[in-house]
Amino acid sequence: MTTYEQNFDTVLQRIEAIRLETNEHQIIKIIAASKYVDKDAIREFYATGQRAFGENRVQDMKAKVEALEDLPLEWHFIGRLQSNKINMLLDLNPMLIHSVEDLKMAQEIDKRAAVKGRKQPILLQINSAREETKAGIAPEKAVDEYQKIKESCPNLSPKGVMTIGAHTDDTAKIRESFETTYQIFDTLKKDGAKYCSMGMSNDFELAIRCGSNMLRLGSILFKGAS
């Protein structure tokens, strides 16, 4: 068994244990956050059965998409998006943009998607921890903002919400940020929300307990990468 297979197997066992504990009907999707590894590591990880990969920088994603175009990969953009990179990102045909932080950004993406004749799936990023260093809409504005995006951006397809857990060792605060996001997601299900993207390598188990159905896992999967 390769290092990546061992990593993946360990993570899957941990996810499954919590899933069965909390909600055995929950389907949890893993996005392998590949920003710190090269194309060869992604190719090797693909061999374990993983298909969805997430990148934080558009330029890095472009290089990897082009280098791995022979593989049927599903690319997600999970980093902070600058408006001058929107066209380049859309040309890469991402399955999902996780980091749309407000209506203004959504409208920028919508305009460019219209020109390219495509409908782009997105998530609304929520700053549930209310941290100044993080992007995202304030929780109390999230439902209204999501609905405005849905109504005013015909070339976008809102699919749910994303958050980054509170940057702290205080589990209660991390839990609170996840629970806040899940409550918003639950409210938005009637508006077609399917994905609640929350949980990274250091807090994914707590995120699953709080209702996450999409994890963005990097270091825990790729540890041991050469």
N, C-alpha and C positions, 0 to 999 in steps of 0.2 A: 504494500500500500504506500503511495507517495505521500509526501508531507501535506499536500493540498487535500488529498482524499481523507487523510486523518483529521485535518482541520474541519473539513466540511462535515464529516461523519459526526464529530464531537458536537458541532454547532447544531446539526439537525436533531441529534438526541436531546440536547438541552431545550430546543424549541418544542419538540414533540412532548416532552415531559410537562412543560407549562401549558401547552395547548390542551392536553388531556385534563389537566387540573382545572383549567378555567373555562374552556369552551371547546369541546371536541369537534364541533361543527365548523370551527373557524379555519379558513384556508389562509395560510400566511405565505406571502411572496417575498423572496429574498432578492435584493438588488446587491450585487457584489460591487462595493465601492473600490474602484481600481485605480484611483488617482496616484498612488505611490508605487505602482508596479508598471512594468513595460508590457509590450505586446506579447512577448514570449510567455510571460506569467499568465496573461489572460488566456492565451491559447492552451496552456497547460491546465488552467482551471476549467476551461470549457470541457476538457476531457473527463472531468469529474461529473459532468451532467448539468453544470450551471450555464444558463443562457442569457440572463439579464445582468448587465453591467452598468455602473453609474460613474460619470465623470464630473468633476467640479469646474474644469476650465474648458472652454469651447475649443481652444487651439489644441489642447492635448487630446480631446475627444476626436477632433478631425483627423489627427495623425493616426490614432488607433483604429478608427473606423476604416480609414483607407488601407492600413496595413493588414487588417483582418477581414477584408470584404469577402473573402472566400468562405467565412463561417456565418451561419445564420444567427447572428447575435441580436439581442434586443437592447438598444441603448437608451439610457435614461440620463437626463441632465439634472444634477443634484446640487450644483453650486450656485453662487450668486451670479446673476445674469446682468451683464452690461448691455445697454441699448445698442451700442455699436457692434455687438456680436450676435444680435438676433438673426440677421440674414444668414450668417455662416452656420449658426446652430440649426435653423430650419432646413438648410440644404443637407444636413446630416440625417434628417428624417427621424428625430428621436421619438421613441415610443411614448415618452412622457417627460414633460418639464415640471420638476417638483417645486421650483423656487420662484413662482410668480407671486410677488409680494403685495401687489395692490392693483386697483383698477387701471391706473395710469400705465403700469407695465403691461398689463393684459392688452390694453388698447394698442400699445406699440407692437406687440407680437401679432395681434389681430390684423393690423394694417399690412404688415409684411407677409403674413400668411395668405391674405386676400390676393396679393400680387402674384404669389406663387401657386395660387389655386389649390390650397390644401387646408384641411381642418386639423388643427394641432391640439392634442390632448394635454391638459395642464392640471396641476394641483395649486391650490392657494396656500402660500406659506403663512403660518400664524406664529407670531412671537408670543407664545403662551407664557414664557418665563419673564416677559417684559424686560429683556436685557438690551441695553443700548448698543451693544456690539453686534446684535443679531438683526437680520432683516426680517420682514414679515409684518403683517397687519395686526393691530391690537385685537385681542380676543373679542371684545365687545362690539367691534365693527365687522367681524369676519363674516357673519351670516349675510348681512346686508351687502357687503362687498362682493361676496360669491354670487349672490343673486343678480347684482348689477352686471357683473362680468358675463353671466349666462345670458342676460337679456340684451346686452349692448355689443357683444363680440361674437358675431355669427361664424367667424372662422376659427373659433376656439371651442374646445369640448372639455368643460370643467369636469374632472373625474373624482374630486375629493380634496383632501387637505394634507398638509405636511407641517411638521414642527421639528425643532431640535430641542431636546430636553434641557432643562436648566443646567447651567454650567456650575455645578457645585457637588460637594460630597454628601450633601444633605438629601437623603433618599426621599424624605417627605416633600421637599420642594420639587424634585424631579417628578415624583408621582403627581403632584398638583398640576404641573405643566402638561403632563400627558393626559390627565383626566379632563382638564379644561379643553384640550384639543379634541378628545374623543366626544365630549358633549356637543361640541360644534359639529363634528362629523355626523353624529347621530341626528342632529337637527336637520342637516343638509341631505340626508338620505332621500327625503321626499323630492329633492331637487336633482337627484341622479348621482349623488356622491357614492363612489364605490370603494375608494381607497383612503385609508388613514395611514399615511406614511410617517412613522415615528419609531425610533429605536435604532441605536448604533451599537458598535462593538461593546461599549462599556455599560449600556443600559437597556439592551434589547429585551431581556427577560421581564423587566419591570414594564416596558412598553407593551409587551404581549398581554400582560396581566391587566393593563389599562385599556385594551381593546385594539391595539395596532394590528393591521393585517398586511403591512408592507414594511420590511426592515431594510436599512441601508448599512450593510456590514462590510468593513474594510480590513482593519488590522487583524481581527480575530480569524478571518479566512485566509489572509495572505501571509501570516507570520511564517517565517522560515523561507520567504522568497529570497532567491539569490540575486 
